[in-house]
Amino acid sequence: MAVSALTSSDSIGAPGALSSSTATSADSEQRFLKLLVTQLNNQDPLNPLDNAQLTSQLAQMSTVSGIEKLNSAFQSLLAQSGSSQVLQSASLIGRTVLVPGSELTPKSGADVPFAFEVPQSADSVKVTITNAAGDTVRSFDLGALPQGVKTLSWDGLSDTGAPVADGRYMVNGVARSGDTNVPVTALAYASVSSVSQGATGVSLDLGSGRQARLGDVRLIL
């Protein structure tokens, strides 16, 4: 009775089985060997399996086994890397970081530090602070600035010199280089209360429901 040569799909199952199968590599090898022995026992005596076919099938099994081990090692390396980042980031707990954010909460008698980032040099940069209604209460005309992070502070006063009411305010920046608008990223200071490992990497908990990625940190105090 003629039995056709085993293919790679015979040795590893249906397409996608490599990633979805719960069988171990040893189980796959055992099944492969059983199929190979069965094939040899039932081959056509007039047209036996030649050495090249046998070697090819053994190489296919070796390749599949090697890929499984490589995937396992890679996943283990990723898990170790993530755990290492969390442990290293734990030193940020209790520290103040500068991350993207536009919300300011002034306190009477105290300056409110903040910053913004421009990705390229700009001919003119203007920063405004608005209240909950969207009205501008304070404006800063900073003129030309180079690329990078610029730190500022707000004394809690309006443009008229009067103290603003308690509450939340938003900082916005507008920059231009010639006739082109330059994007401005507002930055705010926040205290790190905890760190965690998520699907997108290490996440910093900044309190009040705020979170930031480790890669978002511009400055650590």
C-alpha positions in Angstrom: 0.0 0.0 0.0 1.4 3.4 -1.0 1.6 6.1 1.6 2.5 9.6 0.6 5.4 11.4 2.2 4.6 13.5 5.3 4.3 17.2 4.9 5.1 20.0 7.3 1.4 20.4 8.0 1.2 16.7 9.0 3.9 17.2 11.6 2.5 20.3 13.2 -1.2 20.1 12.6 -3.5 22.6 11.0 -2.2 26.0 9.9 -1.6 28.2 13.0 -1.2 25.2 15.3 2.3 26.4 16.2 0.8 29.4 18.0 -2.5 27.9 19.2 -1.6 24.3 20.1 -1.3 23.5 23.8 0.8 20.3 23.2 4.4 20.4 24.2 7.3 20.1 21.8 7.9 16.6 23.1 4.3 15.5 22.4 4.7 16.8 18.8 7.9 14.9 18.3 6.3 11.7 19.6 3.4 12.1 17.2 5.8 12.7 14.3 7.8 9.6 15.1 4.7 7.5 15.3 3.5 8.8 11.9 7.0 8.2 10.4 7.2 4.6 11.7 3.6 3.9 10.4 4.6 5.3 7.0 7.8 3.1 6.8 5.8 0.0 7.8 3.2 0.7 5.1 5.3 2.0 2.3 5.1 0.4 -1.2 7.9 -2.2 -1.5 8.2 -1.4 -5.2 8.5 2.4 -4.5 10.0 2.8 -1.0 10.7 6.0 0.7 14.2 7.2 -0.3 16.8 8.7 1.9 16.2 12.2 0.6 12.5 12.1 1.6 13.3 10.7 5.0 16.0 13.4 5.6 13.6 16.1 4.5 10.9 15.0 6.9 13.3 14.8 9.8 14.6 18.3 9.0 11.0 19.6 9.0 10.4 18.3 12.5 13.7 19.7 13.6 12.8 23.1 12.2 9.3 23.1 13.9 10.9 22.1 17.2 13.5 24.8 16.9 10.9 27.5 16.2 8.9 26.4 19.2 11.9 26.7 21.5 12.8 30.1 20.0 9.3 31.4 20.6 9.4 30.2 24.2 12.8 31.7 24.8 11.7 35.0 23.2 8.5 35.2 25.4 10.5 34.5 28.5 13.0 37.2 27.6 10.1 39.7 27.1 8.6 38.8 30.4 12.0 39.3 32.2 12.5 42.6 30.4 9.1 43.9 31.5 9.7 42.8 35.1 13.1 44.5 35.1 11.6 47.7 33.8 9.0 47.7 36.6 11.6 47.1 39.2 13.8 49.9 37.9 10.7 52.3 37.6 9.8 51.6 41.2 12.5 54.1 42.2 10.2 56.8 40.7 7.5 56.3 43.3 7.3 59.4 45.4 9.3 61.4 42.8 8.0 64.3 40.8 8.1 63.9 37.0 7.5 66.2 34.0 5.0 64.6 31.6 2.6 65.7 28.9 -0.4 67.5 30.5 -2.1 70.8 30.3 -4.0 71.1 33.6 -2.9 73.6 36.2 -4.2 74.0 39.7 -3.0 77.2 41.3 -2.7 77.6 45.1 -2.9 80.9 46.8 0.5 82.4 47.5 2.4 79.7 45.5 3.8 79.7 42.0 2.6 76.9 39.7 5.5 75.4 37.6 4.8 74.0 34.2 6.6 73.6 30.9 6.1 73.0 27.2 8.0 71.4 24.4 8.6 72.6 20.8 10.0 70.0 18.3 11.9 72.6 16.3 13.0 76.2 16.6 10.2 78.7 16.4 10.2 82.4 15.4 7.4 83.2 17.9 5.9 81.3 20.8 2.8 82.3 22.8 1.4 80.6 25.8 -2.1 81.2 27.3 -3.8 80.0 30.4 -7.6 79.6 30.3 -10.3 79.0 32.9 -13.0 76.4 32.8 -15.1 78.6 30.6 -12.3 78.9 28.0 -11.6 82.5 28.8 -7.9 83.6 28.8 -6.8 84.7 32.2 -3.0 85.0 31.6 -0.8 85.1 28.5 2.9 84.9 27.9 4.6 86.1 24.7 8.0 84.4 24.7 9.2 85.4 21.3 11.7 83.2 19.4 12.8 79.9 21.1 15.0 77.0 20.1 13.9 73.4 20.0 13.5 71.7 23.3 11.7 72.0 26.6 11.0 75.4 28.1 10.1 75.7 31.8 7.8 78.4 33.2 5.9 79.2 36.3 2.6 81.0 36.9 2.0 83.1 40.0 -1.7 82.6 40.0 -2.4 86.1 38.8 -4.4 87.3 35.8 -3.2 89.7 33.1 -4.7 92.5 35.2 -2.7 91.4 38.3 -5.6 90.1 40.2 -5.5 86.7 41.9 -7.5 84.1 40.0 -10.2 82.0 41.7 -9.4 78.4 42.9 -10.0 75.7 40.3 -8.6 74.0 37.3 -7.0 75.9 34.5 -5.6 74.8 31.1 -2.3 75.9 29.5 -2.1 76.1 25.7 0.8 77.0 23.4 1.0 78.3 19.9 4.2 78.5 17.9 5.1 79.6 14.4 8.2 79.2 12.2 7.7 81.6 9.3 4.3 80.8 7.9 4.2 77.3 9.4 2.5 76.3 12.6 4.8 74.4 15.0 3.1 71.9 17.3 3.5 72.7 21.0 3.2 70.0 23.8 2.1 71.2 27.2 3.9 69.6 30.1 2.9 69.4 33.7 4.6 68.2 36.9 3.1 65.3 38.8 4.0 62.9 41.6 4.3 59.2 40.9 2.2 57.1 43.3 2.8 53.7 41.8 4.1 51.9 38.7 2.7 48.9 36.8 3.4 46.7 33.8 0.7 47.0 31.0 0.2 45.9 27.5 2.0 49.0 26.2 4.9 48.9 28.7 5.5 50.4 32.1 2.7 52.8 33.3 3.1 55.5 35.9 0.1 56.3 38.2 0.1 60.0 38.9 -3.1 60.1 41.0 -6.5 61.5 40.3 -6.9 58.9 37.5 -3.9 60.3 35.6 -1.4 57.9 34.0 1.7 58.3 31.9 4.0 56.0 30.0 7.6 55.7 31.2 8.7 57.0 27.8 6.6 60.2 28.3 8.8 61.4 31.2 10.8 64.5 30.2 12.3 65.3 33.6 12.6 63.6 37.0 13.0 65.7 40.2 
